[in-house]
Amino acid sequence: MAAESRNDVHDFHEQLKAILPRLRIYALSLTRDRDAADDLVHDTVIKALTGRHSFQPGTNLAAWLFRIQRNEFISGLRRQRPSVPVDTAIAESLSHPAHQDSGLIMREFVTAFAKLVPTQREALLLAVLEGLPYEVIAAHTDVSVGTVKSRISRARDTLERLLLEGEARPQPAAGVDTTAADDRSAEAGDAPATES
């Protein structure tokens, strides 16, 4: 029985190690900061290891870890929330910048990133997120260093073009009425764009 328990612990640790790169990418998408993302991954792993007994073997370990990471991120936001005594003068003077723009920017980036060729996407992820040198990426993907550099350069150029030209904007969901916006632009003297 002790041998089975040691095997379970070993399997848990191996699966946890395999999921670490995905945890880091998710942490970067939440925090948008490398150092904060590394701290979040660290806190997630510590929580997972201390709470391993609550994980049910045979269930989805990745989902369990992502839930822990999300909860840790939210807890961190709550800890950072400013707290002041409720005073009308102070309350009226406090303001927080809107967060809608950052969410929209992130959605546009994710949409543009999804349009990249898979080999370019992989090279860019390995270079930028993982910080791997070109030689390591070349060995990992079984191509030359020049090909890796080319893929990363093309990926960056494509992302820049998609984001600057607005081609990365998510399309309105099916069933969304856009006629009011078209009517307003027609009244302003701009004819709505026609599709060819």
C-alpha positions in Angstrom: 0.0 0.0 0.0 2.9 2.3 0.8 4.4 1.6 -2.6 1.1 2.5 -4.3 1.0 5.7 -2.3 4.5 6.6 -3.4 3.6 5.8 -7.0 0.5 8.1 -6.7 2.7 10.9 -5.3 5.3 10.4 -8.1 2.5 10.4 -10.8 1.1 13.6 -9.3 4.4 15.3 -9.3 5.1 14.3 -12.9 1.8 15.5 -14.1 2.2 18.7 -12.2 5.6 19.3 -13.9 4.1 18.6 -17.3 1.4 21.3 -16.8 3.8 24.0 -15.5 4.2 25.7 -19.0 0.4 25.9 -19.4 0.1 27.3 -15.8 2.7 30.0 -16.7 0.9 31.0 -19.9 -2.4 31.3 -18.0 -0.7 33.3 -15.3 0.7 35.7 -17.9 -2.7 36.2 -19.4 -4.1 37.0 -15.9 -1.3 39.2 -14.6 0.3 40.6 -17.8 3.6 40.7 -16.0 6.4 38.1 -16.0 7.4 38.5 -12.4 3.8 38.5 -11.1 3.1 35.5 -13.3 6.0 33.6 -11.9 4.9 34.4 -8.4 1.4 33.2 -9.2 2.6 29.9 -10.6 4.8 29.5 -7.5 1.8 30.1 -5.2 -0.4 27.8 -7.3 2.2 24.9 -7.1 2.5 25.4 -3.3 -1.2 25.3 -2.8 -1.5 22.2 -5.1 1.2 20.4 -3.2 -0.2 21.2 0.2 -3.7 20.3 -0.9 -2.8 17.2 -2.9 -4.9 15.0 -0.7 -8.1 16.9 -1.9 -7.3 16.0 -5.6 -9.3 12.9 -6.8 -7.0 10.7 -8.9 -8.5 10.0 -12.3 -10.1 13.5 -12.6 -8.8 16.4 -14.6 -5.6 17.7 -12.9 -5.2 20.6 -15.3 -8.7 21.9 -14.5 -8.0 21.5 -10.8 -4.8 23.5 -11.0 -6.2 26.2 -13.2 -9.0 26.7 -10.6 -6.4 27.0 -7.9 -4.5 29.5 -9.9 -7.6 31.6 -10.7 -8.6 31.6 -7.0 -5.1 32.6 -6.0 -5.1 35.5 -8.6 -8.5 36.7 -7.3 -7.3 36.5 -3.7 -4.2 38.5 -4.6 -6.5 41.2 -6.2 -8.5 41.3 -3.0 -5.4 41.7 -0.9 -4.3 44.6 -3.1 -7.6 46.4 -3.0 -7.2 49.8 -1.3 -9.1 50.2 1.9 -9.9 53.6 3.4 -12.4 54.8 5.9 -15.7 55.7 4.3 -15.8 59.4 4.1 -17.8 61.3 1.5 -15.0 63.7 0.6 -12.4 60.9 0.2 -14.8 58.5 -1.5 -15.7 61.2 -4.1 -12.0 61.9 -4.8 -11.1 58.3 -5.4 -11.4 57.0 -8.9 -10.1 54.0 -10.7 -9.3 53.9 -14.4 -11.7 51.8 -16.5 -10.6 48.3 -17.2 -12.7 47.7 -20.3 -9.9 48.8 -22.7 -7.4 46.3 -21.4 -10.0 43.4 -21.8 -10.7 44.5 -25.4 -7.0 44.8 -26.2 -6.4 41.3 -24.8 -9.2 39.9 -26.9 -7.9 41.6 -30.0 -4.4 40.2 -29.3 -5.7 36.6 -28.7 -7.7 36.8 -31.9 -4.7 38.0 -33.9 -2.4 35.4 -32.2 -4.8 32.6 -33.2 -4.5 33.7 -36.9 -0.7 33.1 -36.9 0.6 30.0 -38.7 1.1 27.3 -36.0 4.9 27.1 -36.5 5.2 30.9 -36.1 2.9 30.8 -33.0 5.0 28.0 -31.4 8.4 29.8 -32.1 7.0 33.1 -30.7 5.7 31.4 -27.6 9.0 29.6 -27.0 11.0 32.8 -27.5 8.9 35.4 -25.8 7.0 33.6 -23.1 9.6 30.9 -22.2 12.6 33.0 -23.0 14.4 30.2 -24.8 17.4 31.0 -27.0 17.1 30.5 -30.8 19.4 27.5 -30.7 17.2 25.7 -28.2 14.1 26.4 -30.1 15.8 25.2 -33.3 16.7 21.9 -31.7 13.2 21.6 -30.2 11.4 22.2 -33.5 14.1 20.4 -35.6 14.7 23.3 -37.9 17.7 25.7 -38.5 18.3 28.8 -36.3 17.7 30.9 -39.4 14.2 29.4 -39.8 13.4 30.1 -36.1 14.5 33.7 -36.5 12.4 34.0 -39.7 9.3 32.5 -38.0 9.6 34.8 -35.0 10.1 37.9 -37.3 7.2 37.0 -39.5 5.0 36.3 -36.5 5.7 39.7 -35.0 5.2 41.4 -38.3 1.8 39.6 -38.8 0.7 40.5 -35.3 1.6 44.1 -35.7 -0.2 44.3 -39.1 -3.4 42.6 -37.7 -3.5 44.8 -34.6 -2.8 48.1 -36.4 -5.2 47.4 -39.3 -7.9 46.3 -37.0 -8.2 42.9 -38.6 -7.9 41.3 -35.1 -11.1 42.8 -33.7 -13.5 40.0 -32.7 -16.6 39.9 -35.0 -20.0 40.7 -33.4 -21.8 37.6 -32.2 -24.4 36.1 -34.4 -27.7 37.8 -33.8 -26.3 41.1 -32.8 -28.0 44.0 -34.5 -25.5 46.3 -36.1 -27.9 48.3 -38.2 -28.1 51.1 -35.6 -24.4 51.7 -35.9 -24.7 51.6 -39.8 -27.6 54.2 -39.6 -25.5 56.5 -37.4 -22.5 56.4 -39.8 -24.8 57.0 -42.8 -26.3 60.1 -41.0 -22.8 61.3 -40.4 -22.1 61.2 -44.1 -20.1 58.0 -44.1 -21.6 55.3 -46.2 -21.4 51.9 -44.6 -18.8 49.6 -46.0 -20.1 47.1 -48.5 -18.7 43.7 -48.8 -17.5 42.5 -52.2 
